[in-house]
Amino acid sequence: MTSFCLRSKLNIIVPSDSTRYVAEQLDCPPLVAAVLELQGRVSPHNIDKARAWLCPSLDFLLPQCYLGASAEEAARMWHRLPSLGNVVVYGDYDVDGVASTTLAMEICCSRAQGVRFYIPHRHLEGYGLHRQALLQLVEAGCNTLMVVDCGTKDTSLLAEARSLGLNVFVFDHHLPDREDISAPYVVNPQIDGDMETRRLCDTSVLWLWAFLFDIMPKKWLYERLDLVALATIADCVPLEMLNRSLVKEGLDVMRSTPRQGLRHLFSRLGLAPYYLNEEQLAMKVIPCLNAAGRLSFADLAVKVLVGEEPGVQNVEELVSLNRKRQNLSSRITREASKVAEEKDRHVLFQESWPIGVLSGVASRLCSERNVPVVLAAPVRNWIRGTLRMPAGGNAVQVLDCISDRLEAWGGHKLAAGFSVSKENWQDIEI
């Protein structure tokens, strides 16, 4: 579908004297200077502000970051522990989830007797903590539970885990419920962090916490910025100064010393690490890493990121899954577009749709039509769905209004997911 813009909405800008002056001072094209002026990031009297925005420095930005009150308390809890014992990292199945899982495992290795990870199956279990899985981890001898990219909404389960004797640490970036109460072991800048940290993906939240509170050596952390860059681009978070700096530094790591699994993946995709850019990550690398959690087990993506052997075979399986995802997405996009246009509907349901690819399709339809889109399909005895909102919308508020009829839900302003019983689906589908 082609998008059109009315001429009345176009803002024609002719470079002014101030624009030409800014371009000369910043040594940038007049177009860049004009955009900076339109965004209010520069004026002829404050060139240094724009220069800092164009070339941000992590050394300058990081000490100013504030993750919230619980971040410091979680760090004190961490440093007080003589050993983490047997650690389980409980993650999520998208790229931010597998990247934060990988980073958490690597952080824990130096202080643990053993480190494992658990990522719920997207179709069989769904997002977030699950009590049955938690009890199995306790029975298997888990001493420390490290939850990444989820957990903020699972307050009762986390309290139960602590009552069973587990050390619990949670690193999340999803919007909390109105009833959520800040806990000392839940590090989530959405609760009381500053504006810059609220824009971070979860891998960045964990990395920044480790940086600010000397959890790991600074050099060691800088070497793991490849994971931060992958997750930041994958989660489509706003590329303001901090996120752009993290991506820039992370790209440098991938270009110079890519981890073994990524090196295999780059080679299979025909990418030269030295010339790697954000578009190649977004269009080629990240879809392959995402495909594991969409159509199978996200464990495969974690194995690639940690460099588990057989590396070449794992990468080949990822590429195969992504090819299958592309075919499914194309078919579902055609089907959903046809129904949406013929019946002028924003909420679409189909028995045969695999839930793992619906978020990507919903994002595409939302972008093309500039309207809210809900795609849903059955999973066992439930209906699982994904909601995408255009700019200015708030998916969390929409789901909050019907939360009493939902089994589970969560997400961000422009993207959220939910589970609902088949009986209640009839009520909320309209």
GUDODO-880975 format. One record per residue (C-alpha): residue number from 1; y, z, x; residue in one letter. Coordinates in nm, 3 decimals. Example, Ala and Ser with C-alpha at 12.3 -4.5 7.8 and 13.67 -1.06 7.14 Angstrom:
# GUDODO-880975
[1; [-0.450; 0.780; 1.230]; A]
[2; [-0.106; 0.714; 1.367]; S]
This chain:
# GUDODO-880975
[1; [0.000; 0.000; 0.000]; M]
[2; [0.343; -0.096; 0.135]; T]
[3; [0.618; 0.166; 0.125]; S]
[4; [0.975; 0.061; 0.047]; F]
[5; [1.309; 0.231; 0.108]; C]
[6; [1.607; 0.163; -0.117]; L]
[7; [1.912; 0.025; 0.062]; R]
[8; [2.119; 0.299; -0.101]; S]
[9; [1.914; 0.557; 0.089]; K]
[10; [1.965; 0.391; 0.428]; L]
[11; [2.215; 0.557; 0.658]; N]
[12; [2.358; 0.286; 0.884]; I]
[13; [2.485; 0.434; 1.209]; I]
[14; [2.714; 0.251; 1.449]; V]
[15; [2.721; 0.414; 1.794]; P]
[16; [3.049; 0.600; 1.832]; S]
[17; [3.237; 0.690; 2.147]; D]
[18; [3.073; 1.032; 2.143]; S]
[19; [2.729; 0.871; 2.113]; T]
[20; [2.794; 0.651; 2.414]; R]
[21; [2.921; 0.953; 2.608]; Y]
[22; [2.610; 1.157; 2.522]; V]
[23; [2.384; 0.865; 2.620]; A]
[24; [2.561; 0.836; 2.954]; E]
[25; [2.541; 1.210; 3.025]; Q]
[26; [2.174; 1.236; 2.930]; L]
[27; [2.082; 0.904; 3.088]; D]
[28; [1.910; 0.795; 2.766]; C]
[29; [1.939; 0.493; 2.532]; P]
[30; [2.221; 0.502; 2.272]; P]
[31; [1.955; 0.510; 1.997]; L]
[32; [1.814; 0.837; 2.133]; V]
[33; [2.163; 0.982; 2.161]; A]
[34; [2.243; 0.879; 1.802]; A]
[35; [1.923; 1.041; 1.672]; V]
[36; [2.003; 1.363; 1.860]; L]
[37; [2.348; 1.367; 1.704]; E]
[38; [2.206; 1.307; 1.355]; L]
[39; [1.966; 1.599; 1.404]; Q]
[40; [2.250; 1.823; 1.519]; G]
[41; [2.088; 1.879; 1.858]; R]
[42; [2.379; 1.759; 2.069]; V]
[43; [2.754; 1.720; 2.082]; S]
[44; [2.987; 1.604; 2.360]; P]
[45; [3.071; 1.972; 2.415]; H]
[46; [2.709; 2.094; 2.442]; N]
[47; [2.517; 1.847; 2.654]; I]
[48; [2.304; 2.118; 2.815]; D]
[49; [2.150; 2.208; 2.478]; K]
[50; [2.025; 1.853; 2.430]; A]
[51; [1.908; 1.830; 2.790]; R]
[52; [1.700; 2.145; 2.739]; A]
[53; [1.556; 2.004; 2.417]; W]
[54; [1.464; 1.671; 2.580]; L]
[55; [1.307; 1.836; 2.885]; C]
[56; [1.191; 2.183; 2.780]; P]
[57; [1.042; 2.421; 3.034]; S]
[58; [0.746; 2.648; 2.961]; L]
[59; [0.868; 2.894; 3.223]; D]
[60; [1.186; 2.934; 3.019]; F]
[61; [1.032; 2.923; 2.670]; L]
[62; [0.719; 3.139; 2.697]; L]
[63; [0.880; 3.480; 2.778]; P]
[64; [1.100; 3.446; 2.469]; Q]
[65; [0.808; 3.401; 2.227]; C]
[66; [0.714; 3.673; 1.978]; Y]
[67; [0.374; 3.657; 1.809]; L]
[68; [0.426; 3.963; 1.593]; G]
[69; [0.378; 4.338; 1.623]; A]
[70; [-0.002; 4.325; 1.613]; S]
[71; [-0.020; 4.102; 1.924]; A]
[72; [0.077; 4.388; 2.155]; E]
[73; [-0.159; 4.632; 1.983]; E]
[74; [-0.447; 4.383; 2.007]; A]
[75; [-0.374; 4.348; 2.378]; A]
[76; [-0.385; 4.726; 2.425]; R]
[77; [-0.720; 4.737; 2.243]; M]
[78; [-0.848; 4.456; 2.468]; W]
[79; [-0.742; 4.624; 2.793]; H]
[80; [-0.887; 4.961; 2.687]; R]
[81; [-1.236; 4.816; 2.651]; L]
[82; [-1.440; 4.854; 2.973]; P]
[83; [-1.665; 4.570; 2.858]; S]
[84; [-1.684; 4.338; 2.558]; L]
[85; [-2.064; 4.360; 2.554]; G]
[86; [-2.228; 4.078; 2.361]; N]
[87; [-1.954; 3.856; 2.218]; V]
[88; [-1.967; 3.616; 1.926]; V]
[89; [-1.674; 3.381; 1.874]; V]
[90; [-1.651; 3.287; 1.506]; Y]
[91; [-1.459; 2.961; 1.466]; G]
[92; [-1.378; 2.670; 1.240]; D]
[93; [-1.501; 2.313; 1.226]; Y]
[94; [-1.188; 2.106; 1.292]; D]
[95; [-1.047; 2.022; 1.638]; V]
[96; [-0.818; 2.326; 1.642]; D]
[97; [-1.119; 2.535; 1.546]; G]
[98; [-1.351; 2.399; 1.815]; V]
[99; [-1.075; 2.406; 2.080]; A]
[100; [-0.985; 2.769; 2.004]; S]
[101; [-1.358; 2.854; 1.998]; T]
[102; [-1.399; 2.700; 2.343]; T]
[103; [-1.091; 2.878; 2.480]; L]
[104; [-1.202; 3.211; 2.334]; A]
[105; [-1.548; 3.176; 2.489]; M]
[106; [-1.400; 3.096; 2.829]; E]
[107; [-1.164; 3.394; 2.807]; I]
[108; [-1.447; 3.631; 2.715]; C]
[109; [-1.691; 3.518; 2.983]; C]
[110; [-1.536; 3.730; 3.257]; S]
[111; [-1.571; 4.055; 3.059]; R]
[112; [-1.885; 4.005; 2.850]; A]
[113; [-2.256; 4.045; 2.899]; Q]
[114; [-2.311; 3.733; 2.692]; G]
[115; [-2.099; 3.495; 2.486]; V]
[116; [-2.210; 3.287; 2.189]; R]
[117; [-2.027; 3.111; 1.911]; F]
[118; [-2.079; 3.055; 1.541]; Y]
[119; [-1.907; 2.790; 1.331]; I]
[120; [-1.997; 2.771; 0.962]; P]
[121; [-2.128; 2.443; 0.826]; H]
[122; [-1.854; 2.263; 0.635]; R]
[123; [-2.080; 2.157; 0.345]; H]
[124; [-2.325; 2.445; 0.322]; L]
[125; [-2.091; 2.739; 0.387]; E]
[126; [-1.730; 2.627; 0.394]; G]
[127; [-1.421; 2.770; 0.560]; Y]
[128; [-1.373; 3.129; 0.670]; G]
[129; [-1.583; 3.438; 0.731]; L]
[130; [-1.907; 3.477; 0.537]; H]
[131; [-2.070; 3.814; 0.484]; R]
[132; [-2.428; 3.691; 0.529]; Q]
[133; [-2.341; 3.532; 0.862]; A]
[134; [-2.155; 3.846; 0.970]; L]
[135; [-2.453; 4.071; 0.895]; L]
[136; [-2.684; 3.837; 1.087]; Q]
[137; [-2.454; 3.855; 1.390]; L]
[138; [-2.457; 4.236; 1.377]; V]
[139; [-2.836; 4.239; 1.350]; E]
[140; [-2.857; 4.008; 1.653]; A]
[141; [-2.675; 4.265; 1.865]; G]
[142; [-2.313; 4.151; 1.856]; C]
[143; [-2.070; 4.408; 2.003]; N]
[144; [-1.743; 4.213; 1.988]; T]
[145; [-1.642; 3.967; 1.718]; L]
[146; [-1.363; 3.727; 1.810]; M]
[147; [-1.245; 3.524; 1.510]; V]
[148; [-1.036; 3.211; 1.564]; V]
[149; [-0.861; 2.970; 1.325]; D]
[150; [-0.954; 3.181; 1.022]; C]
[151; [-0.986; 3.546; 0.922]; G]
[152; [-0.640; 3.642; 0.794]; T]
[153; [-0.757; 3.632; 0.432]; K]
[154; [-1.089; 3.807; 0.504]; D]
[155; [-0.953; 4.160; 0.530]; T]
[156; [-1.243; 4.333; 0.354]; S]
[157; [-1.507; 4.160; 0.568]; L]
[158; [-1.317; 4.243; 0.886]; L]
[159; [-1.294; 4.607; 0.781]; A]
[160; [-1.668; 4.606; 0.716]; E]
[161; [-1.732; 4.459; 1.060]; A]
[162; [-1.528; 4.737; 1.221]; R]
[163; [-1.711; 4.999; 1.016]; S]
[164; [-2.038; 4.862; 1.158]; L]
[165; [-1.912; 4.937; 1.509]; G]
[166; [-1.786; 4.596; 1.617]; L]
[167; [-1.478; 4.538; 1.829]; N]
[168; [-1.281; 4.286; 1.622]; V]
[169; [-1.007; 4.048; 1.734]; F]
[170; [-0.862; 3.780; 1.505]; V]
[171; [-0.639; 3.491; 1.609]; F]
[172; [-0.516; 3.282; 1.319]; D]
[173; [-0.219; 3.070; 1.213]; H]
[174; [-0.286; 3.016; 0.843]; H]
[175; [-0.046; 3.147; 0.580]; L]
[176; [-0.143; 3.495; 0.458]; P]
[177; [-0.185; 3.600; 0.096]; D]
[178; [0.086; 3.808; -0.065]; R]
[179; [-0.157; 4.102; -0.063]; E]
[180; [-0.247; 4.070; 0.304]; D]
[181; [-0.163; 4.378; 0.508]; I]
[182; [-0.102; 4.338; 0.878]; S]
[183; [-0.386; 4.487; 1.086]; A]
[184; [-0.359; 4.572; 1.458]; P]
[185; [-0.646; 4.338; 1.544]; Y]
[186; [-0.510; 4.034; 1.351]; V]
[187; [-0.278; 3.822; 1.564]; V]
[188; [-0.109; 3.576; 1.329]; N]
[189; [0.255; 3.476; 1.383]; P]
[190; [0.275; 3.372; 1.017]; Q]
[191; [0.287; 3.743; 0.933]; I]
[192; [0.583; 3.852; 1.145]; D]
[193; [0.617; 3.617; 1.441]; G]
[194; [0.930; 3.421; 1.532]; D]
[195; [1.004; 3.070; 1.405]; M]
[196; [0.879; 2.898; 1.722]; E]
[197; [0.538; 3.070; 1.718]; T]
[198; [0.493; 3.004; 1.347]; R]
[199; [0.477; 2.635; 1.433]; R]
[200; [0.181; 2.682; 1.669]; L]
[201; [-0.175; 2.572; 1.609]; C]
[202; [-0.438; 2.841; 1.649]; D]
[203; [-0.547; 2.741; 1.999]; T]
[204; [-0.184; 2.783; 2.107]; S]
[205; [-0.166; 3.126; 1.940]; V]
[206; [-0.467; 3.246; 2.139]; L]
[207; [-0.343; 3.084; 2.463]; W]
[208; [0.006; 3.234; 2.425]; L]
[209; [-0.135; 3.581; 2.352]; W]
[210; [-0.346; 3.562; 2.667]; A]
[211; [-0.038; 3.448; 2.863]; F]
[212; [0.207; 3.709; 2.734]; L]
[213; [-0.025; 4.007; 2.779]; F]
[214; [-0.195; 3.918; 3.109]; D]
[215; [-0.535; 3.871; 2.952]; I]
[216; [-0.614; 3.603; 3.210]; M]
[217; [-0.439; 3.481; 3.529]; P]
[218; [-0.151; 3.239; 3.467]; K]
[219; [-0.301; 2.964; 3.684]; K]
[220; [-0.630; 2.989; 3.495]; W]
[221; [-0.447; 2.957; 3.163]; L]
[222; [-0.245; 2.656; 3.273]; Y]
[223; [-0.573; 2.483; 3.357]; E]
[224; [-0.680; 2.531; 2.991]; R]
[225; [-0.373; 2.365; 2.839]; L]
[226; [-0.586; 2.056; 2.777]; D]
[227; [-0.742; 2.243; 2.485]; L]
[228; [-0.397; 2.343; 2.359]; V]
[229; [-0.270; 1.983; 2.372]; A]
[230; [-0.574; 1.850; 2.185]; L]
[231; [-0.542; 2.110; 1.909]; A]
[232; [-0.164; 2.073; 1.879]; T]
[233; [-0.185; 1.698; 1.826]; I]
[234; [-0.488; 1.728; 1.598]; A]
[235; [-0.321; 1.984; 1.369]; D]
[236; [-0.003; 1.772; 1.337]; C]
[237; [0.222; 2.073; 1.392]; V]
[238; [0.597; 2.010; 1.442]; P]
[239; [0.669; 1.899; 1.799]; L]
[240; [0.964; 2.125; 1.861]; E]
[241; [1.042; 2.248; 2.213]; M]
[242; [0.747; 2.483; 2.265]; L]
[243; [0.482; 2.253; 2.118]; N]
[244; [0.617; 1.951; 2.307]; R]
[245; [0.608; 2.147; 2.632]; S]
[246; [0.249; 2.258; 2.569]; L]
[247; [0.141; 1.903; 2.490]; V]
[248; [0.316; 1.764; 2.796]; K]
[249; [0.152; 2.015; 3.029]; E]
[250; [-0.184; 1.975; 2.859]; G]
[251; [-0.170; 1.598; 2.898]; L]
[252; [-0.102; 1.645; 3.268]; D]
[253; [-0.421; 1.854; 3.293]; V]
[254; [-0.628; 1.588; 3.114]; M]
[255; [-0.481; 1.313; 3.331]; R]
[256; [-0.539; 1.487; 3.662]; S]
[257; [-0.849; 1.705; 3.616]; T]
[258; [-1.019; 1.634; 3.282]; P]
[259; [-1.303; 1.869; 3.197]; R]
[260; [-1.646; 1.709; 3.229]; Q]
[261; [-1.717; 1.656; 2.860]; G]
[262; [-1.378; 1.499; 2.796]; L]
[263; [-1.421; 1.277; 3.102]; R]
[264; [-1.746; 1.144; 2.951]; H]
[265; [-1.571; 1.089; 2.617]; L]
[266; [-1.273; 0.912; 2.778]; F]
[267; [-1.511; 0.683; 2.965]; S]
[268; [-1.711; 0.602; 2.651]; R]
[269; [-1.391; 0.516; 2.464]; L]
[270; [-1.259; 0.301; 2.748]; G]
[271; [-0.967; 0.532; 2.829]; L]
[272; [-0.833; 0.579; 3.181]; A]
[273; [-0.742; 0.951; 3.217]; P]
[274; [-0.444; 0.876; 3.445]; Y]
[275; [-0.276; 0.672; 3.169]; Y]
[276; [-0.378; 0.894; 2.878]; L]
[277; [-0.113; 0.941; 2.606]; N]
[278; [-0.066; 1.121; 2.275]; E]
[279; [-0.149; 0.815; 2.064]; E]
[280; [-0.484; 0.767; 2.235]; Q]
[281; [-0.569; 1.130; 2.175]; L]
[282; [-0.468; 1.110; 1.808]; A]
[283; [-0.631; 0.776; 1.728]; M]
[284; [-0.944; 0.777; 1.945]; K]
[285; [-1.038; 1.111; 2.102]; V]
[286; [-0.956; 1.357; 1.823]; I]
[287; [-1.135; 1.160; 1.544]; P]
[288; [-1.454; 1.173; 1.750]; C]
[289; [-1.428; 1.549; 1.803]; L]
[290; [-1.350; 1.596; 1.432]; N]
[291; [-1.644; 1.383; 1.321]; A]
[292; [-1.898; 1.646; 1.426]; A]
[293; [-1.769; 1.905; 1.181]; G]
[294; [-1.709; 1.651; 0.905]; R]
[295; [-2.058; 1.503; 0.892]; L]
[296; [-2.284; 1.741; 1.086]; S]
[297; [-2.241; 2.062; 1.286]; F]
[298; [-1.917; 2.127; 1.475]; A]
[299; [-2.130; 2.282; 1.749]; D]
[300; [-2.162; 1.934; 1.901]; L]
[301; [-1.786; 1.913; 1.963]; A]
[302; [-1.790; 2.257; 2.129]; V]
[303; [-2.078; 2.145; 2.354]; K]
[304; [-1.872; 1.846; 2.465]; V]
[305; [-1.564; 2.059; 2.537]; L]
[306; [-1.757; 2.317; 2.740]; V]
[307; [-1.942; 2.040; 2.927]; G]
[308; [-2.291; 2.131; 2.812]; E]
[309; [-2.565; 1.891; 2.918]; E]
[310; [-2.679; 1.630; 2.832]; P]
[311; [-2.311; 1.536; 2.836]; G]
[312; [-2.345; 1.160; 2.798]; V]
[313; [-2.591; 1.196; 2.510]; Q]
[314; [-2.365; 1.447; 2.331]; N]
[315; [-2.070; 1.209; 2.360]; V]
[316; [-2.278; 0.918; 2.232]; E]
[317; [-2.372; 1.123; 1.926]; E]
[318; [-2.005; 1.207; 1.866]; L]
[319; [-1.906; 0.840; 1.880]; V]
[320; [-2.188; 0.748; 1.642]; S]
[321; [-2.081; 1.015; 1.393]; L]
[322; [-1.722; 0.894; 1.409]; N]
[323; [-1.830; 0.538; 1.335]; R]
[324; [-2.016; 0.666; 1.030]; K]
[325; [-1.708; 0.867; 0.926]; R]
[326; [-1.488; 0.557; 0.951]; Q]
[327; [-1.718; 0.360; 0.723]; N]
[328; [-1.737; 0.640; 0.467]; L]
[329; [-1.360; 0.695; 0.474]; S]
[330; [-1.289; 0.326; 0.418]; S]
[331; [-1.521; 0.312; 0.118]; R]
[332; [-1.385; 0.631; -0.039]; I]
[333; [-1.024; 0.522; 0.019]; T]
[334; [-1.090; 0.200; -0.173]; R]
[335; [-1.259; 0.387; -0.457]; E]
[336; [-0.995; 0.660; -0.480]; A]
[337; [-0.703; 0.415; -0.457]; S]
[338; [-0.844; 0.205; -0.737]; K]
[339; [-0.890; 0.502; -0.971]; V]
[340; [-0.550; 0.651; -0.880]; A]
[341; [-0.368; 0.326; -0.956]; E]
[342; [-0.561; 0.236; -1.271]; E]
[343; [-0.544; 0.580; -1.431]; K]
[344; [-0.227; 0.708; -1.259]; D]
[345; [-0.404; 1.027; -1.154]; R]
[346; [-0.341; 1.259; -0.861]; H]
[347; [-0.660; 1.468; -0.902]; V]
[348; [-0.976; 1.268; -0.829]; L]
[349; [-1.340; 1.377; -0.842]; F]
[350; [-1.659; 1.192; -0.756]; Q]
[351; [-2.015; 1.323; -0.743]; E]
[352; [-2.115; 1.104; -0.448]; S]
[353; [-1.825; 1.177; -0.213]; W]
[354; [-1.914; 1.372; 0.106]; P]
[355; [-1.667; 1.661; 0.128]; I]
[356; [-1.632; 1.629; 0.505]; G]
[357; [-1.424; 1.311; 0.498]; V]
[358; [-1.206; 1.386; 0.195]; L]
[359; [-0.921; 1.554; 0.384]; S]
[360; [-0.852; 1.242; 0.591]; G]
[361; [-0.863; 1.019; 0.284]; V]
[362; [-0.636; 1.254; 0.088]; A]
[363; [-0.384; 1.256; 0.374]; S]
[364; [-0.376; 0.876; 0.377]; R]
[365; [-0.331; 0.848; 0.000]; L]
[366; [-0.061; 1.116; 0.001]; C]
[367; [0.126; 0.932; 0.274]; S]
[368; [0.097; 0.593; 0.107]; E]
[369; [0.185; 0.708; -0.245]; R]
[370; [0.421; 0.993; -0.150]; N]
[371; [0.267; 1.214; -0.420]; V]
[372; [0.038; 1.520; -0.418]; P]
[373; [-0.329; 1.425; -0.393]; V]
[374; [-0.641; 1.629; -0.469]; V]
[375; [-0.986; 1.495; -0.384]; L]
[376; [-1.293; 1.696; -0.483]; A]
[377; [-1.671; 1.672; -0.482]; A]
[378; [-1.968; 1.898; -0.564]; P]
[379; [-2.133; 2.110; -0.295]; V]
[380; [-2.441; 2.289; -0.428]; R]
[381; [-2.323; 2.499; -0.724]; N]
[382; [-1.953; 2.467; -0.641]; W]
[383; [-1.674; 2.215; -0.640]; I]
[384; [-1.496; 2.186; -0.306]; R]
[385; [-1.161; 2.013; -0.279]; G]
[386; [-0.871; 1.928; -0.052]; T]
[387; [-0.503; 1.921; -0.149]; L]
[388; [-0.237; 1.724; 0.036]; R]
[389; [0.135; 1.748; -0.037]; M]
[390; [0.424; 1.519; 0.064]; P]
[391; [0.722; 1.658; 0.252]; A]
[392; [0.896; 1.928; 0.050]; G]
[393; [0.581; 2.039; -0.133]; G]
[394; [0.386; 2.360; -0.087]; N]
[395; [0.010; 2.342; -0.125]; A]
[396; [-0.031; 2.718; -0.075]; V]
[397; [0.200; 2.796; -0.368]; Q]
[398; [0.014; 2.550; -0.590]; V]
[399; [-0.323; 2.711; -0.518]; L]
[400; [-0.178; 3.062; -0.538]; D]
[401; [-0.078; 2.991; -0.900]; C]
[402; [-0.443; 2.928; -0.993]; I]
[403; [-0.602; 3.162; -0.739]; S]
[404; [-0.757; 3.380; -1.012]; D]
[405; [-0.985; 3.086; -1.099]; R]
[406; [-1.073; 2.991; -0.741]; L]
[407; [-1.364; 3.124; -0.540]; E]
[408; [-1.184; 3.070; -0.208]; A]
[409; [-0.877; 2.888; -0.084]; W]
[410; [-0.636; 2.865; 0.207]; G]
[411; [-0.434; 2.640; 0.431]; G]
[412; [-0.079; 2.534; 0.510]; H]
[413; [0.223; 2.411; 0.313]; K]
[414; [0.123; 2.044; 0.327]; L]
[415; [-0.256; 2.078; 0.347]; A]
[416; [-0.499; 2.322; 0.189]; A]
[417; [-0.857; 2.349; 0.071]; G]
[418; [-1.035; 2.534; -0.208]; F]
[419; [-1.369; 2.614; -0.368]; S]
[420; [-1.414; 2.662; -0.742]; V]
[421; [-1.704; 2.705; -0.984]; S]
[422; [-1.803; 2.405; -1.190]; K]
[423; [-1.700; 2.591; -1.505]; E]
[424; [-1.350; 2.668; -1.379]; N]
[425; [-1.308; 2.317; -1.241]; W]
[426; [-1.281; 2.189; -1.596]; Q]
[427; [-0.975; 2.412; -1.647]; D]
[428; [-0.786; 2.337; -1.326]; I]
[429; [-0.868; 1.967; -1.297]; E]
[430; [-0.615; 1.864; -1.563]; I]
